[in-house]
Amino acid sequence: MSEENKGGISAEMALLGSVSSAVNAAAERFVAERGRGFASDKESWAELKDKIELAAKEDKKAEKLLKEMWEAISEQNGDAFAALMQELQRSARMSALNWAIAAAMAKIAVEHTEG
């Protein structure tokens, strides 16, 4: 049995659990910082729209970087590939952050929208 699966849970499922916990904690912090949830469905929709647009923008950057990485592989340009991989890691993290924030906002919308 591999190291990652000794506890009976895959690395992906462990990450999902960590993300879920982080989203729940972020939602609680957002509500505490704001002093309230959303005043209306319209307010929650606008906030979610903004966060999803940010995440989608990073997703597009990641797709572009992936294409550029293939070009670097095709040209056997290891230096370009390494630099692009670093940028892809950053872009993927930012995308994941924005999607996690969107998930937190959705949780707030469901649990803390006043009207």
FITOR-917677 format. One record per residue: residue number from 1; residue in one letter; y, z, x of N, C-alpha, C in turn. Coordinates in steps of 0.05 Angstrom, whole numbers, plus 5000, padded with zeros to 4 digits. Example, Ala and Ser with C-alpha at 12.3 -4.5 7.8 and 13.67 -1.06 7.14 Angstrom:
BEGIN
{n=1&res=a&n_v=4886&n_w=5156&n_u=5264&ca_v=4910&ca_w=5156&ca_u=5246&c_v=4934&c_w=5156&c_u=5264}
{n=2&res=s&n_v=4955&n_w=5142&n_u=5257&ca_v=4979&ca_w=5143&ca_u=5273&c_v=5001&c_w=5157&c_u=5258}
***
This chain:
BEGIN
{n=1&res=m&n_v=4977&n_w=5000&n_u=5017&ca_v=5000&ca_w=5000&ca_u=5000&c_v=5025&c_w=5000&c_u=5018}
{n=2&res=s&n_v=5044&n_w=4984&n_u=5012&ca_v=5068&ca_w=4982&ca_u=5028&c_v=5085&c_w=5007&c_u=5025}
{n=3&res=e&n_v=5102&n_w=5011&n_u=5045&ca_v=5121&ca_w=5034&ca_u=5045&c_v=5137&c_w=5034&c_u=5020}
{n=4&res=e&n_v=5148&n_w=5011&n_u=5012&ca_v=5166&ca_w=5010&ca_u=4989&c_v=5153&c_w=5017&c_u=4963}
{n=5&res=n&n_v=5126&n_w=5014&n_u=4962&ca_v=5112&ca_w=5018&ca_u=4936&c_v=5096&c_w=5043&c_u=4936}
{n=6&res=k&n_v=5098&n_w=5061&n_u=4956&ca_v=5082&ca_w=5085&ca_u=4956&c_v=5088&c_w=5103&c_u=4933}
{n=7&res=g&n_v=5113&n_w=5103&n_u=4923&ca_v=5120&ca_w=5119&ca_u=4901&c_v=5113&c_w=5106&c_u=4874}
{n=8&res=g&n_v=5101&n_w=5083&n_u=4875&ca_v=5093&ca_w=5069&ca_u=4851&c_v=5115&c_w=5053&c_u=4838}
{n=9&res=i&n_v=5137&n_w=5049&n_u=4852&ca_v=5160&ca_w=5034&ca_u=4841&c_v=5169&c_w=5014&c_u=4862}
{n=10&res=s&n_v=5175&n_w=4990&n_u=4853&ca_v=5184&ca_w=4970&ca_u=4871&c_v=5212&c_w=4975&c_u=4880}
{n=11&res=a&n_v=5220&n_w=4962&n_u=4902&ca_v=5248&ca_w=4964&ca_u=4912&c_v=5267&c_w=4955&c_u=4891}
{n=12&res=e&n_v=5260&n_w=4934&n_u=4877&ca_v=5278&ca_w=4923&ca_u=4856&c_v=5282&c_w=4943&c_u=4833}
{n=13&res=m&n_v=5261&n_w=4956&n_u=4825&ca_v=5263&ca_w=4976&ca_u=4803&c_v=5278&c_w=5000&c_u=4813}
{n=14&res=a&n_v=5274&n_w=5008&n_u=4838&ca_v=5289&ca_w=5031&ca_u=4849&c_v=5319&c_w=5024&c_u=4849}
{n=15&res=l&n_v=5325&n_w=5000&n_u=4857&ca_v=5353&ca_w=4991&ca_u=4858&c_v=5365&c_w=4990&c_u=4829}
{n=16&res=l&n_v=5349&n_w=4981&n_u=4810&ca_v=5359&ca_w=4980&ca_u=4783&c_v=5365&c_w=5009&c_u=4773}
{n=17&res=g&n_v=5348&n_w=5027&n_u=4780&ca_v=5353&ca_w=5055&ca_u=4772&c_v=5378&c_w=5066&c_u=4785}
{n=18&res=s&n_v=5383&n_w=5059&n_u=4810&ca_v=5407&ca_w=5067&ca_u=4824&c_v=5432&c_w=5055&c_u=4811}
{n=19&res=v&n_v=5430&n_w=5029&n_u=4804&ca_v=5452&ca_w=5015&ca_u=4792&c_v=5458&c_w=5027&c_u=4765}
{n=20&res=s&n_v=5437&n_w=5033&n_u=4749&ca_v=5441&ca_w=5045&ca_u=4723&c_v=5454&c_w=5072&c_u=4725}
{n=21&res=s&n_v=5446&n_w=5088&n_u=4743&ca_v=5459&ca_w=5114&ca_u=4747&c_v=5488&c_w=5111&c_u=4756}
{n=22&res=a&n_v=5493&n_w=5092&n_u=4773&ca_v=5521&ca_w=5087&ca_u=4782&c_v=5538&c_w=5077&c_u=4760}
{n=23&res=v&n_v=5527&n_w=5059&n_u=4743&ca_v=5543&ca_w=5049&ca_u=4720&c_v=5549&c_w=5071&c_u=4701}
{n=24&res=n&n_v=5530&n_w=5089&n_u=4695&ca_v=5534&ca_w=5111&ca_u=4677&c_v=5556&c_w=5130&c_u=4688}
{n=25&res=a&n_v=5554&n_w=5136&n_u=4714&ca_v=5573&ca_w=5153&ca_u=4727&c_v=5601&c_w=5140&c_u=4727}
{n=26&res=a&n_v=5602&n_w=5114&n_u=4732&ca_v=5628&ca_w=5101&ca_u=4732&c_v=5641&c_w=5101&c_u=4705}
{n=27&res=a&n_v=5624&n_w=5096&n_u=4684&ca_v=5635&ca_w=5097&ca_u=4657&c_v=5647&c_w=5124&c_u=4650}
{n=28&res=e&n_v=5633&n_w=5145&n_u=4658&ca_v=5643&ca_w=5172&ca_u=4654&c_v=5670&c_w=5176&c_u=4669}
{n=29&res=r&n_v=5671&n_w=5167&n_u=4694&ca_v=5696&ca_w=5170&ca_u=4710&c_v=5719&c_w=5154&c_u=4698}
{n=30&res=f&n_v=5713&n_w=5129&n_u=4689&ca_v=5734&ca_w=5113&ca_u=4677&c_v=5745&c_w=5126&c_u=4652}
{n=31&res=v&n_v=5728&n_w=5137&n_u=4635&ca_v=5737&ca_w=5151&ca_u=4611&c_v=5754&c_w=5176&c_u=4619}
{n=32&res=a&n_v=5744&n_w=5191&n_u=4639&ca_v=5758&ca_w=5215&ca_u=4647&c_v=5786&c_w=5208&c_u=4659}
{n=33&res=e&n_v=5787&n_w=5186&n_u=4675&ca_v=5812&ca_w=5178&ca_u=4687&c_v=5832&c_w=5168&c_u=4666}
{n=34&res=r&n_v=5822&n_w=5153&n_u=4647&ca_v=5839&ca_w=5142&ca_u=4626&c_v=5846&c_w=5163&c_u=4605}
{n=35&res=g&n_v=5829&n_w=5183&n_u=4603&ca_v=5833&ca_w=5203&ca_u=4582&c_v=5823&c_w=5195&c_u=4555}
{n=36&res=r&n_v=5811&n_w=5172&n_u=4554&ca_v=5801&ca_w=5161&ca_u=4528&c_v=5783&c_w=5137&c_u=4534}
{n=37&res=g&n_v=5770&n_w=5127&n_u=4514&ca_v=5755&ca_w=5102&ca_u=4516&c_v=5774&c_w=5079&c_u=4510}
{n=38&res=f&n_v=5766&n_w=5061&n_u=4493&ca_v=5783&ca_w=5039&ca_u=4484&c_v=5794&c_w=5045&c_u=4457}
{n=39&res=a&n_v=5819&n_w=5036&n_u=4452&ca_v=5832&ca_w=5041&ca_u=4427&c_v=5821&c_w=5023&c_u=4405}
{n=40&res=s&n_v=5810&n_w=5000&n_u=4413&ca_v=5800&ca_w=4981&ca_u=4393&c_v=5780&c_w=4962&c_u=4406}
{n=41&res=d&n_v=5766&n_w=4947&n_u=4389&ca_v=5748&ca_w=4927&ca_u=4398&c_v=5763&c_w=4905&c_u=4414}
{n=42&res=k&n_v=5787&n_w=4899&n_u=4406&ca_v=5804&ca_w=4879&ca_u=4420&c_v=5810&c_w=4888&c_u=4448}
{n=43&res=e&n_v=5817&n_w=4914&n_u=4452&ca_v=5822&ca_w=4924&ca_u=4478&c_v=5797&c_w=4923&c_u=4496}
{n=44&res=s&n_v=5775&n_w=4931&n_u=4485&ca_v=5750&ca_w=4930&ca_u=4501&c_v=5742&c_w=4901&c_u=4507}
{n=45&res=w&n_v=5746&n_w=4883&n_u=4489&ca_v=5740&ca_w=4855&ca_u=4494&c_v=5757&c_w=4844&c_u=4517}
{n=46&res=a&n_v=5783&n_w=4850&n_u=4517&ca_v=5801&ca_w=4841&ca_u=4538&c_v=5793&c_w=4851&c_u=4565}
{n=47&res=e&n_v=5786&n_w=4877&n_u=4566&ca_v=5777&ca_w=4889&ca_u=4591&c_v=5751&c_w=4876&c_u=4601}
{n=48&res=l&n_v=5732&n_w=4873&n_u=4583&ca_v=5707&ca_w=4860&ca_u=4591&c_v=5711&c_w=4831&c_u=4600}
{n=49&res=k&n_v=5728&n_w=4817&n_u=4586&ca_v=5733&ca_w=4789&ca_u=4593&c_v=5744&c_w=4787&c_u=4621}
{n=50&res=d&n_v=5763&n_w=4805&n_u=4628&ca_v=5774&ca_w=4805&ca_u=4655&c_v=5753&c_w=4810&c_u=4676}
{n=51&res=k&n_v=5736&n_w=4830&n_u=4672&ca_v=5716&ca_w=4837&ca_u=4691&c_v=5695&c_w=4816&c_u=4694}
{n=52&res=i&n_v=5687&n_w=4803&n_u=4672&ca_v=5667&ca_w=4782&ca_u=4673&c_v=5679&c_w=4757&c_u=4687}
{n=53&res=e&n_v=5704&n_w=4752&n_u=4683&ca_v=5716&ca_w=4729&ca_u=4697&c_v=5717&c_w=4734&c_u=4727}
{n=54&res=l&n_v=5723&n_w=4759&n_u=4736&ca_v=5722&ca_w=4765&ca_u=4764&c_v=5694&c_w=4762&c_u=4776}
{n=55&res=a&n_v=5674&n_w=4771&n_u=4761&ca_v=5646&ca_w=4769&ca_u=4770&c_v=5638&c_w=4740&c_u=4772}
{n=56&res=a&n_v=5645&n_w=4724&n_u=4752&ca_v=5638&ca_w=4695&ca_u=4752&c_v=5652&c_w=4680&c_u=4775}
{n=57&res=k&n_v=5676&n_w=4689&n_u=4782&ca_v=5690&ca_w=4676&ca_u=4804&c_v=5675&c_w=4682&c_u=4830}
{n=58&res=e&n_v=5666&n_w=4706&n_u=4834&ca_v=5650&ca_w=4712&ca_u=4858&c_v=5623&c_w=4697&c_u=4858}
{n=59&res=d&n_v=5611&n_w=4695&n_u=4834&ca_v=5586&ca_w=4680&ca_u=4832&c_v=5590&c_w=4651&c_u=4841}
{n=60&res=k&n_v=5612&n_w=4639&n_u=4834&ca_v=5618&ca_w=4611&ca_u=4842&c_v=5622&c_w=4610&c_u=4872}
{n=61&res=k&n_v=5635&n_w=4630&n_u=4884&ca_v=5638&ca_w=4631&ca_u=4913&c_v=5611&c_w=4632&c_u=4927}
{n=62&res=a&n_v=5593&n_w=4649&n_u=4915&ca_v=5566&ca_w=4651&ca_u=4927&c_v=5551&c_w=4625&c_u=4925}
{n=63&res=e&n_v=5553&n_w=4611&n_u=4903&ca_v=5540&ca_w=4585&ca_u=4901&c_v=5550&c_w=4565&c_u=4922}
{n=64&res=k&n_v=5577&n_w=4565&n_u=4926&ca_v=5589&ca_w=4547&ca_u=4946&c_v=5579&c_w=4555&c_u=4974}
{n=65&res=l&n_v=5578&n_w=4581&n_u=4979&ca_v=5569&ca_w=4590&ca_u=5005&c_v=5539&c_w=4582&c_u=5010}
{n=66&res=l&n_v=5523&n_w=4584&n_u=4989&ca_v=5495&ca_w=4576&ca_u=4991&c_v=5492&c_w=4547&c_u=4999}
{n=67&res=k&n_v=5508&n_w=4530&n_u=4986&ca_v=5508&ca_w=4501&ca_u=4994&c_v=5517&c_w=4497&c_u=5022}
{n=68&res=e&n_v=5537&n_w=4511&n_u=5031&ca_v=5547&ca_w=4509&ca_u=5058&c_v=5526&c_w=4519&c_u=5078}
{n=69&res=m&n_v=5511&n_w=4540&n_u=5070&ca_v=5489&ca_w=4550&ca_u=5087&c_v=5468&c_w=4529&c_u=5091}
{n=70&res=w&n_v=5462&n_w=4514&n_u=5069&ca_v=5441&ca_w=4493&ca_u=5072&c_v=5451&c_w=4471&c_u=5091}
{n=71&res=e&n_v=5477&n_w=4465&n_u=5090&ca_v=5488&ca_w=4445&ca_u=5109&c_v=5485&c_w=4455&c_u=5137}
{n=72&res=a&n_v=5490&n_w=4481&n_u=5142&ca_v=5488&ca_w=4493&ca_u=5168&c_v=5459&c_w=4492&c_u=5178}
{n=73&res=i&n_v=5440&n_w=4497&n_u=5159&ca_v=5411&ca_w=4495&ca_u=5166&c_v=5404&c_w=4467&c_u=5173}
{n=74&res=s&n_v=5413&n_w=4448&n_u=5157&ca_v=5407&ca_w=4420&ca_u=5161&c_v=5418&c_w=4410&c_u=5188}
{n=75&res=e&n_v=5441&n_w=4420&n_u=5195&ca_v=5453&ca_w=4413&ca_u=5221&c_v=5444&c_w=4430&c_u=5244}
{n=76&res=q&n_v=5426&n_w=4448&n_u=5239&ca_v=5415&ca_w=4468&ca_u=5258&c_v=5438&c_w=4482&c_u=5272}
{n=77&res=n&n_v=5457&n_w=4491&n_u=5256&ca_v=5480&ca_w=4506&ca_u=5267&c_v=5477&c_w=4536&c_u=5260}
{n=78&res=g&n_v=5464&n_w=4549&n_u=5278&ca_v=5458&ca_w=4578&ca_u=5274&c_v=5482&c_w=4595&c_u=5272}
{n=79&res=d&n_v=5503&n_w=4589&n_u=5288&ca_v=5528&ca_w=4605&ca_u=5287&c_v=5541&c_w=4603&c_u=5260}
{n=80&res=a&n_v=5543&n_w=4578&n_u=5249&ca_v=5555&ca_w=4575&ca_u=5223&c_v=5538&c_w=4588&c_u=5201}
{n=81&res=f&n_v=5512&n_w=4586&n_u=5204&ca_v=5494&ca_w=4598&ca_u=5184&c_v=5499&c_w=4629&c_u=5184}
{n=82&res=a&n_v=5500&n_w=4641&n_u=5208&ca_v=5503&ca_w=4670&ca_u=5209&c_v=5530&c_w=4678&c_u=5197}
{n=83&res=a&n_v=5551&n_w=4664&n_u=5203&ca_v=5577&ca_w=4670&ca_u=5192&c_v=5577&c_w=4667&c_u=5162}
{n=84&res=l&n_v=5565&n_w=4646&n_u=5152&ca_v=5563&ca_w=4642&ca_u=5123&c_v=5546&c_w=4664&c_u=5110}
{n=85&res=m&n_v=5525&n_w=4672&n_u=5123&ca_v=5508&ca_w=4693&ca_u=5112&c_v=5524&c_w=4719&c_u=5109}
{n=86&res=q&n_v=5541&n_w=4725&n_u=5129&ca_v=5558&ca_w=4749&ca_u=5127&c_v=5576&c_w=4747&c_u=5103}
{n=87&res=e&n_v=5588&n_w=4724&n_u=5100&ca_v=5607&ca_w=4720&ca_u=5077&c_v=5592&c_w=4721&c_u=5051}
{n=88&res=l&n_v=5567&n_w=4710&n_u=5050&ca_v=5551&ca_w=4711&ca_u=5026&c_v=5545&c_w=4740&c_u=5018}
{n=89&res=q&n_v=5538&n_w=4757&n_u=5038&ca_v=5533&ca_w=4785&ca_u=5033&c_v=5558&c_w=4798&c_u=5020}
{n=90&res=r&n_v=5581&n_w=4793&n_u=5031&ca_v=5606&ca_w=4804&ca_u=5020&c_v=5610&c_w=4794&c_u=4992}
{n=91&res=s&n_v=5607&n_w=4769&n_u=4987&ca_v=5612&ca_w=4757&ca_u=4961&c_v=5592&c_w=4768&c_u=4941}
{n=92&res=a&n_v=5567&n_w=4770&n_u=4949&ca_v=5546&ca_w=4781&ca_u=4930&c_v=5552&c_w=4810&c_u=4923}
{n=93&res=r&n_v=5561&n_w=4825&n_u=4943&ca_v=5568&ca_w=4853&ca_u=4937&c_v=5591&c_w=4855&c_u=4917}
{n=94&res=m&n_v=5611&n_w=4838&n_u=4921&ca_v=5634&ca_w=4838&ca_u=4903&c_v=5626&c_w=4829&c_u=4875}
{n=95&res=s&n_v=5609&n_w=4810&n_u=4874&ca_v=5599&ca_w=4801&ca_u=4848&c_v=5583&c_w=4823&c_u=4834}
{n=96&res=a&n_v=5566&n_w=4836&n_u=4849&ca_v=5550&ca_w=4858&ca_u=4838&c_v=5569&c_w=4881&c_u=4829}
{n=97&res=l&n_v=5589&n_w=4887&n_u=4845&ca_v=5609&ca_w=4907&ca_u=4837&c_v=5622&c_w=4900&c_u=4811}
{n=98&res=n&n_v=5632&n_w=4875&n_u=4809&ca_v=5645&ca_w=4867&ca_u=4784&c_v=5627&c_w=4867&c_u=4760}
{n=99&res=w&n_v=5602&n_w=4859&n_u=4764&ca_v=5582&ca_w=4860&ca_u=4741&c_v=5576&c_w=4889&c_u=4734}
{n=100&res=a&n_v=5575&n_w=4907&n_u=4754&ca_v=5570&ca_w=4935&ca_u=4748&c_v=5594&c_w=4947&c_u=4733}
{n=101&res=i&n_v=5618&n_w=4939&n_u=4740&ca_v=5642&ca_w=4949&ca_u=4726&c_v=5641&c_w=4938&c_u=4697}
{n=102&res=a&n_v=5633&n_w=4913&n_u=4694&ca_v=5631&ca_w=4902&ca_u=4667&c_v=5611&c_w=4917&c_u=4651}
{n=103&res=a&n_v=5589&n_w=4925&n_u=4663&ca_v=5568&ca_w=4941&ca_u=4649&c_v=5580&c_w=4968&c_u=4641}
{n=104&res=a&n_v=5595&n_w=4980&n_u=4659&ca_v=5607&ca_w=5006&ca_u=4652&c_v=5627&c_w=5003&c_u=4629}
{n=105&res=m&n_v=5643&n_w=4981&n_u=4630&ca_v=5662&ca_w=4977&ca_u=4609&c_v=5648&c_w=4972&c_u=4582}
{n=106&res=a&n_v=5626&n_w=4958&n_u=4583&ca_v=5610&ca_w=4953&ca_u=4559&c_v=5599&c_w=4979&c_u=4548}
{n=107&res=k&n_v=5590&n_w=4997&n_u=4566&ca_v=5581&ca_w=5023&ca_u=4557&c_v=5603&c_w=5039&c_u=4544}
{n=108&res=i&n_v=5627&n_w=5038&n_u=4556&ca_v=5650&ca_w=5052&ca_u=4544&c_v=5656&c_w=5039&c_u=4517}
{n=109&res=a&n_v=5655&n_w=5013&n_u=4515&ca_v=5661&ca_w=4999&ca_u=4489&c_v=5643&c_w=5008&c_u=4467}
{n=110&res=v&n_v=5617&n_w=5011&n_u=4474&ca_v=5597&ca_w=5020&ca_u=4454&c_v=5601&c_w=5049&c_u=4447}
{n=111&res=e&n_v=5606&n_w=5066&n_u=4466&ca_v=5605&ca_w=5095&ca_u=4462&c_v=5633&c_w=5107&c_u=4457}
{n=112&res=h&n_v=5654&n_w=5093&n_u=4465&ca_v=5681&ca_w=5106&ca_u=4464&c_v=5703&c_w=5088&c_u=4454}
{n=113&res=t&n_v=5697&n_w=5071&n_u=4434&ca_v=5718&ca_w=5055&ca_u=4422&c_v=5726&c_w=5069&c_u=4396}
{n=114&res=e&n_v=5752&n_w=5073&n_u=4394&ca_v=5762&ca_w=5089&ca_u=4371&c_v=5764&c_w=5074&c_u=4345}
{n=115&res=g&n_v=5770&n_w=5048&n_u=4346&ca_v=5775&ca_w=5035&ca_u=4320&c_v=5769&c_w=5007&c_u=4320}
***
